[in-house]
Amino acid sequence: MDRYFTTIGLEVHVELKTRTKMFCACLNDAKEIQPNKNVCPICLAHPGTLPVINLEAVKKVIRVGLSLSGKIPERSLFDRKNYFYPDLPKGYQISQYEHPLVSGGFLEINNEAGEKNKIAITRVHLEEDTGKLSHQGKNSLIDFNRAGVPLMELVTEPVIHSGPEARKFAEELRLLLRYLDVSDAEMENGQLRIEPNISVSKTEKLGTKVEIKNLNSFRSVEDSINFEVQRQIKILESGDKIFQTNRGWNQEKSETFEQRSKEEAHDYRYFPEPDLPPLVIGSTAPKAMSGRSVFIDLREIKNKLPELPWQRRERLAKLYGLEISQIEFLVQEKNAGDFFEEAASEFRSIDAKHKKESDVEKSKIIFNLISSDMRGLMAGDGISYQDLKTNPADISRLAEFFHLGKISSRAMKDILVEMFKTGQNPEEIIAAKNLLQVSDISELEAIALEVIKVNPGPVKDFQSGKEQALQFLVGKVMAKTKGKANPSVLQDLIRKSI
């Protein structure tokens, strides 16, 4: 088979997290299940109504643009995008064309080879979402709750070359959106929708573009691209021509299907939206600004940018000595990362001489408690970090008790369960249940010598090289101390005594 070149660009639609819709005061609630509840004459396009810009949505798009190193213009406009569709009540969509809020920029990802790859961004603009159609037999029903919701559209350059690479971009973008708090980006609720444009050719020149519409899961993004690439290769191998089409994705059949042909680009007849003022963006408002223009303070937006995912990765790697997979968990699970960092910052090593090594070990204990034991308890009860009865400082002290050998690993897990249920601190639980390990050498030595004396057989076995005999003797001492002896101290003691 000849070598083929795959070129992919992505169009990403993101519903922004604002209290109200883009141009009216209706609630922006993606989880509203009652049809046509959050509607008004403006988003239903009644004659004589006028839109008003939701400036919070504008600022959120600029936040995204700044985080992607995009160019923010000094002036931006809204346009009318004219087309007719049942879920578009005005017969046009208020969008942006020649003067988007963001131009250029990039998002860096790790590609399939583990190498860093900058995915170039063409533009990011702001528009209003359409209504939602549902089909029942021969009838189609329209829910306008979504009509007018602030919708950010991000378009990449055609620089992606595989399904896995497209998926990685989408995953990293969603993570960024959540760190910026511009969208919950829940794909199952339609808040993040991805449309890949795919072309396959025998040269590095772009082939005929085929677009897959409205993908709502990362798996669908990867699988649909993989299928479509192979479909186009088969067509080219057969000598046929690929036609420009819009296609859907059938998850059950794992195949794309044609929705409509697209022989020529649609003429949307864009023109500036006459009912909305221009946006003037900068660090200071210009003295000669038109009275109708709206000023957006760029400096204020920059100053409020939070730590970004890639910045957090770098900082965690420097501070805590964790493995790459552990750092990625804390970055992906932002609330877990916040809880971990607060717990780890509580640690103050008693042994100043070995503080750095001790801090790293303590950090790993805290990580394991949060990522495994505590996560399992939270999942079992269906609660979030906001609902926890315990706090980071108590988790830190629990980890320190174990790190210093004062409690066993089994006791640590039991104490955590009690902390999770009651909110008690570890000191209270350890005292009430008498869980401190016995580490006193003189106390353990007396018990160990007694066990050695009454078990001559295992002692001889150990002396002849049978290591399992040592565990037998350790078990006997553990039984006498009701499991409270420090195992590592005990093993050393028995070896020396024999």
C-alpha positions in Angstrom: 0.0 0.0 0.0 1.3 3.5 -0.8 2.1 5.9 2.0 -0.7 8.3 2.8 -0.6 11.7 4.7 -3.4 12.4 7.2 -4.1 16.0 8.0 -6.6 17.0 10.7 -7.9 20.3 12.0 -10.4 20.5 14.9 -13.3 22.8 15.5 -14.2 22.8 19.2 -17.4 24.3 20.6 -17.5 25.1 24.3 -20.6 26.2 26.2 -19.3 28.9 28.7 -20.2 28.9 32.4 -22.1 32.1 33.0 -25.2 32.8 35.0 -27.2 34.1 32.0 -27.3 33.6 28.3 -25.2 35.5 25.8 -27.6 38.3 24.8 -30.4 38.1 27.4 -31.1 37.6 31.1 -32.4 34.0 30.8 -30.6 31.5 33.0 -27.8 29.5 31.4 -28.5 26.0 32.8 -27.2 23.1 30.8 -28.9 20.6 33.2 -32.4 22.0 32.9 -34.6 19.1 31.8 -37.9 21.0 31.3 -38.1 22.0 27.6 -38.4 25.7 26.8 -38.2 26.9 30.4 -35.3 29.3 30.2 -36.5 31.4 27.3 -37.6 35.0 26.7 -38.6 37.2 23.7 -35.0 38.0 23.0 -33.6 34.4 22.7 -36.9 33.5 20.9 -36.3 36.4 18.4 -39.6 38.2 18.9 -39.8 41.3 16.7 -38.6 44.5 18.3 -36.3 42.9 20.9 -32.6 43.9 21.2 -29.6 41.8 22.4 -27.2 43.0 25.2 -23.7 41.6 25.4 -22.8 39.3 28.3 -19.4 40.8 29.2 -18.6 37.9 31.5 -18.6 35.6 28.5 -16.3 37.9 26.6 -13.8 38.0 29.4 -13.8 34.2 29.7 -12.9 33.8 26.0 -10.1 36.4 26.4 -8.9 34.3 29.4 -8.6 31.3 27.1 -6.8 33.3 24.5 -4.2 34.7 26.9 -3.6 31.2 28.3 -3.0 29.9 24.7 -0.6 32.8 24.0 -3.0 34.1 21.4 -3.2 37.7 20.1 -6.0 39.8 21.6 -7.1 42.6 19.3 -7.7 46.2 20.3 -11.1 46.1 18.7 -13.5 43.2 18.2 -17.0 43.0 16.6 -20.0 40.7 16.4 -21.4 39.7 13.1 -24.6 38.1 11.7 -24.1 34.7 10.2 -27.1 34.1 8.0 -28.6 30.6 7.5 -32.0 29.0 8.0 -32.5 26.0 10.3 -35.4 25.1 12.6 -33.4 25.5 15.8 -32.2 29.0 14.9 -35.2 31.3 15.7 -33.8 34.5 14.2 -32.8 33.0 10.9 -29.3 34.1 11.7 -26.7 33.5 14.4 -24.8 36.3 16.2 -21.2 35.2 15.8 -17.8 36.7 15.0 -16.1 36.6 11.6 -13.4 39.2 10.6 -12.7 40.5 14.1 -12.6 37.5 16.6 -11.6 37.9 20.2 -8.5 35.7 19.8 -6.1 35.1 16.8 -3.3 32.6 16.8 -1.7 30.9 19.8 -1.0 27.3 20.6 -1.6 24.4 23.0 1.3 22.1 23.8 0.7 18.4 24.2 2.8 15.3 24.4 2.3 13.3 21.1 2.2 9.5 20.8 6.0 9.3 20.9 6.0 11.3 24.2 7.5 14.3 22.5 6.2 17.8 23.1 4.2 19.2 20.2 2.7 22.6 19.8 -0.8 22.5 18.2 -1.3 25.9 16.5 -4.6 27.7 17.0 -6.2 29.7 14.1 -8.8 31.6 16.1 -11.1 31.6 19.0 -14.4 33.5 18.8 -17.6 34.0 20.7 -21.2 33.3 19.4 -24.6 32.1 20.6 -25.6 28.5 20.6 -28.6 27.2 18.8 -31.7 25.4 20.1 -31.8 21.6 20.3 -33.8 19.3 18.0 -35.1 15.9 19.1 -36.7 13.5 16.6 -39.7 11.3 17.4 -40.7 9.3 14.3 -41.8 11.7 11.6 -42.0 14.6 14.1 -39.2 16.9 15.3 -39.4 18.8 18.6 -37.4 22.0 19.4 -36.1 22.9 22.9 -34.9 26.5 23.0 -33.3 26.3 26.5 -29.9 26.1 24.8 -30.7 28.9 22.2 -28.6 31.9 23.1 -26.2 30.2 25.5 -22.6 31.7 25.2 -20.6 29.4 22.9 -16.9 29.7 22.3 -15.5 28.2 19.1 -11.9 27.3 18.9 -10.4 26.4 15.5 -7.0 24.7 15.2 -4.6 24.8 12.2 -4.6 21.6 10.2 -1.5 20.3 12.0 -2.8 17.2 13.7 -2.0 13.8 12.1 -3.7 11.0 14.0 -6.7 10.1 16.2 -4.7 9.7 19.4 -3.1 13.1 18.8 -6.5 14.8 18.3 -7.8 13.1 21.5 -4.8 14.3 23.5 -5.4 17.9 22.3 -9.0 17.7 23.3 -8.2 16.3 26.7 -5.6 18.9 27.4 -8.0 21.7 26.2 -10.7 20.5 28.5 -8.3 20.5 31.4 -7.4 24.1 30.6 -11.0 25.1 30.4 -11.6 23.7 33.9 -8.6 25.3 35.4 -9.7 28.7 34.0 -13.2 28.0 35.3 -14.7 29.1 31.9 -16.7 25.9 31.4 -17.5 22.7 33.2 -16.8 21.1 29.7 -19.0 18.1 30.4 -19.2 16.3 27.1 -22.1 14.2 28.0 -24.1 17.4 28.6 -23.1 18.9 25.3 -20.9 21.6 26.9 -17.8 20.4 24.8 -18.4 19.3 21.2 -15.7 18.5 18.8 -15.8 18.4 15.0 -12.6 17.0 13.2 -11.9 18.0 9.6 -10.0 15.1 8.0 -8.2 14.8 4.7 -6.0 12.0 3.4 -3.8 12.3 0.4 -0.7 10.7 -1.2 1.2 13.9 -0.9 1.7 16.3 1.9 -0.7 18.7 0.2 -4.2 18.7 1.8 -6.7 16.3 0.3 -10.5 16.7 0.2 -11.8 17.6 3.6 -14.5 15.5 5.4 -16.0 16.9 8.6 -17.4 14.7 11.4 -20.0 16.5 13.3 -20.8 16.9 17.0 -18.6 14.3 18.8 -19.3 14.3 22.5 -16.6 11.9 24.0 -12.8 11.6 23.7 -13.2 8.0 22.6 -15.5 9.1 19.8 -12.9 11.7 18.6 -10.2 9.1 18.4 -12.2 6.2 17.0 -14.1 8.3 14.4 -10.8 9.7 13.1 -9.2 6.3 12.9 -12.2 4.9 11.0 -12.5 7.9 8.6 -8.8 7.8 7.7 -9.0 4.1 6.8 -12.3 4.8 4.9 -10.6 7.5 2.8 -7.5 5.4 2.1 -9.7 2.5 0.8 -11.5 5.0 -1.5 -8.2 6.3 -2.9 -6.8 2.8 -3.3 -9.9 1.9 -5.4 -9.2 4.8 -7.7 -12.4 6.7 -6.7 -12.7 10.3 -5.6 -13.4 11.6 -2.1 -16.2 14.1 -1.9 -16.5 16.9 0.6 -19.2 15.8 3.1 -20.4 16.2 6.6 -20.6 12.9 8.4 -21.9 11.6 11.7 -20.5 8.9 14.0 -22.3 5.8 14.9 -20.7 4.6 18.1 -22.5 1.2 18.1 -21.3 0.3 14.6 -18.0 2.1 15.0 -18.3 3.8 11.6 -19.0 7.3 10.1 -22.1 7.9 8.0 -23.0 10.6 5.5 -25.2 13.4 6.7 -25.1 15.8 3.8 -22.8 16.6 0.9 -20.9 19.9 0.8 -19.8 20.5 -2.7 -19.1 24.2 -2.0 -18.6 26.3 1.1 -21.9 27.8 2.3 -22.2 31.6 1.8 -23.3 32.8 5.2 -23.5 36.5 4.0 -21.7 37.8 7.1 -22.2 41.5 8.0 -21.6 43.4 11.2 -24.3 43.0 13.8 -26.0 46.5 13.8 -27.6 46.0 17.3 -24.4 45.4 19.2 -21.5 47.9 20.0 -17.9 47.3 19.2 -15.6 45.9 21.9 -12.5 48.0 22.7 -9.9 45.9 24.5 -6.8 47.2 26.3 -5.0 48.1 29.5 -6.5 51.6 29.6 -9.6 53.0 28.0 -8.8 55.2 25.0 -9.6 58.9 25.5 -11.4 59.2 22.1 -13.5 56.0 22.4 -16.9 56.1 20.8 -19.7 56.5 23.2 -21.4 53.4 21.9 -18.3 51.2 22.3 -17.7 48.9 25.3 -14.3 48.8 27.0 -12.8 45.5 28.2 -9.9 45.9 30.7 -7.3 43.4 29.5 -4.9 44.1 32.4 -7.6 43.1 34.9 -8.1 39.8 33.1 -4.4 39.0 32.9 -4.0 39.7 36.6 -6.7 37.2 37.5 -5.3 34.3 35.5 -4.8 31.2 37.7 -2.0 28.7 37.6 -2.3 26.7 34.4 -2.1 22.9 34.1 1.4 22.8 32.6 2.6 25.3 35.2 1.3 23.0 38.0 3.0 20.0 36.5 6.4 21.7 36.5 6.0 23.1 40.1 4.8 19.7 41.5 7.8 18.0 40.0 10.2 20.4 41.7 8.6 20.4 45.1 7.5 16.8 46.0 9.7 14.2 44.3 6.7 12.4 42.9 6.6 10.2 39.8 5.2 11.5 36.5 2.0 9.4 36.8 1.4 10.7 40.3 1.9 14.3 39.2 -0.5 13.8 36.3 -3.1 12.4 38.7 -2.9 15.5 40.9 -3.0 17.8 37.8 -6.0 16.0 36.2 -7.9 15.7 39.5 -7.6 19.4 40.5 -9.5 19.1 43.8 -7.3 16.1 44.8 -4.2 18.2 43.9 -5.4 21.1 46.0 -6.1 18.8 49.0 -2.7 17.0 48.5 -0.8 20.3 48.4 -2.4 21.6 51.6 -1.7 18.4 53.4 1.9 18.2 52.2 2.5 21.8 53.2 1.5 20.9 56.8 4.5 18.6 57.1 7.4 19.7 59.2 10.0 17.0 59.6 11.2 16.3 63.2 14.5 15.0 61.9 16.0 18.3 60.5 19.1 16.5 59.3 17.2 14.3 56.8 14.4 16.8 56.2 14.4 16.7 52.3 14.4 12.9 52.1 11.8 12.7 54.9 9.6 15.3 53.1 9.6 13.2 49.9 8.7 10.0 51.8 5.9 11.8 53.6 4.6 13.3 50.4 4.4 9.8 48.9 2.5 8.5 51.9 0.0 11.4 51.6 -0.4 10.9 47.9 -1.2 7.2 48.4 -3.8 8.0 51.1 -5.5 10.5 48.9 -5.3 8.7 45.5 -6.2 5.3 46.8 -7.7 4.8 50.2 -9.5 8.2 50.5 -10.6 8.2 46.9 -12.2 4.7 47.4 -14.1 5.9 50.5 -15.4 9.0 48.7 -16.5 6.9 45.7 -18.3 4.5 48.0 -20.3 7.3 49.7 -20.6 9.4 46.5 -19.2 12.6 48.2 -16.9 15.3 46.9 -13.9 17.1 48.6 -16.3 19.8 49.7 -18.3 17.3 51.7 -15.3 15.7 53.5 -15.4 15.6 57.3 -11.7 15.3 57.6 -9.2 17.9 56.5 -5.7 18.1 54.9 -3.9 18.9 58.3 -5.3 15.7 59.9 -4.3 13.6 56.8 -0.8 15.1 57.1 -0.6 14.1 60.8 -1.9 10.6 60.1 0.9 10.2 57.5 3.5 11.5 59.9 2.5 8.9 62.6 3.0 6.2 60.0 6.2 7.7 58.7 7.8 7.9 62.2 6.8 4.2 62.8 4.3 5.1 65.5 1.4 3.2 63.8 1.3 0.2 61.4 0.1 0.5 57.8 -3.0 -1.5 58.8 -3.7 0.9 61.7 -3.3 3.9 59.4 -6.0 2.6 57.0 -8.3 1.8 59.9 -7.7 5.3 61.4 -8.5 6.9 58.0 -11.8 5.1 57.8 -12.7 6.4 61.3 -11.6 9.9 60.4 -13.7 9.8 57.2 -16.8 8.7 59.1 -16.5 10.9 62.2 -14.2 13.8 61.4 -12.1 13.0 64.5 -8.4 13.8 64.3 -5.9 10.9 64.3 -4.6 11.6 67.8 -8.1 11.1 69.3 -8.6 7.8 67.4 -5.1 6.5 68.2 -5.6 7.2 71.9 -9.1 5.8 72.1 -8.2 2.6 70.3 -4.7 2.3 71.8 -3.1 1.9 68.3 0.4 3.2 68.9 3.1 0.7 67.8 5.6 -0.6 70.4 9.0 0.6 69.3 10.7 0.6 72.7 13.8 -1.7 72.3 13.9 -2.9 75.9 10.2 -3.8 75.9 10.4 -5.7 72.6 13.7 -7.4 73.4 12.2 -9.1 76.5 9.3 -10.4 74.5 11.5 -11.5 71.6 13.9 -13.4 73.9 10.9 -15.2 75.5 9.6 -16.2 72.0 13.1 -17.4 70.9 13.5 -19.5 74.1 10.2 -21.4 73.6 10.6 -21.9 69.8 14.0 -23.7 69.3 13.0 -25.4 66.1 12.3 -22.2 64.1 15.4 -20.7 65.6 17.5 -23.5 64.2 15.7 -23.3 60.9 16.6 -19.6 60.6 20.2 -20.3 61.6 20.4 -22.8 58.8 19.2 -20.2 56.2 15.4 -20.6 56.1 14.2 -16.9 56.0 10.6 -17.9 56.5 11.4 -19.1 60.0 12.1 -15.4 60.9 8.6 -14.4 59.8 7.2 -17.2 62.1 9.1 -15.7 65.1 8.0 -12.2 64.2 4.4 -13.4 64.0 4.7 -14.9 67.5 5.9 -11.5 68.9 3.2 -9.6 67.1 0.6 -11.9 68.6 2.0 -11.2 72.1 1.9 -7.5 71.5 -1.6 -7.7 69.9 -0.1 -6.5 66.6 1.4 -3.3 68.0 5.1 -4.2 67.6 6.9 -2.2 65.0 7.7 -5.0 62.4 10.9 -3.4 61.0 12.3 -2.8 64.5 11.3 -6.3 65.5 13.0 -8.1 62.6 16.3 -6.4 63.3 16.0 -7.2 67.0 15.3 -11.0 66.4 18.2 -11.2 63.9 20.6 -9.8 66.4 19.2 -11.9 69.3 19.6 -15.2 67.4 
